[in-house]
Amino acid sequence: MSVDAVTAEYLVNEYGSALYGFCRKLTRNTADADDLYQQTFLRLLVMPAAIDLDHNPRGFLMAVAVRLWHDSQRKCARRDRIAPVHAGKDVDSVADQTRASDDWAVRERQNDVQAAVGDLPDKLRVPVLLYFLVGRPHTEVICPHCGARTDGSKPYCANCGEPLTGVAPTVQPVAKWPLIVGLVCFALPIVYMIVIAGILMFVPRFH
């Protein structure tokens, strides 16, 4: 059973503004946002299954809009492959819309990943953060039994097989030369401006 007129009117009144704002962010174009907004509710009227108003109808509406938007983007890409658009303005418009969709998808994915990492226990969250933020594949520890470096996320030393319970991870010091180079590059223009200003202050005295 599809969505009836009463339910559709309720969804428009309750979630219409949020959905339209979402369409504007997704398309970055008023005309496309209007079309996507209307197509989303039209799709609800012809869907074989009714929407469950007790299970996040707002998210369901946005999911329908995203699906329609991606379908339209694929159709545009297929049409351009068959008959390429030569007008530079049209090409830029399609590219901007595609980037908007991709940017939104990336932001949503980043939020999901951050939430998932935040829910991990410390034993799992620390290796994940070290891998993505520091570029280390795992936390290294020094085995107290054999003195070798080994993977701290494992319960036993890979070298001697002894347990690693209570061993703290070791973090290699971060190289300081990039910071020093950055500070020098930042300070040189300032020093140069101060020297020039000092010279200009004394120039009029020689006239």
Secondary structure, DSSP 8 states (H G I E B T S, - for coil): ----HHHHHHHHHHHHHHHHHHHHHHH--HHHHHHHHHHHHHHHHH-SS---TTS-HHHHHHHHHHHHHHHHHHHHHHHHHHS----HHHHHHHHHHHHHHHHHHHHHHHHHHHHHHHTS-HHHHHHHHIIIII--SS-EEE-TTT--EEETTSSB-TTT--B-TT---B-----SHHHHHHHHHHHHHHHHHHHHHHHHHHGGGG-
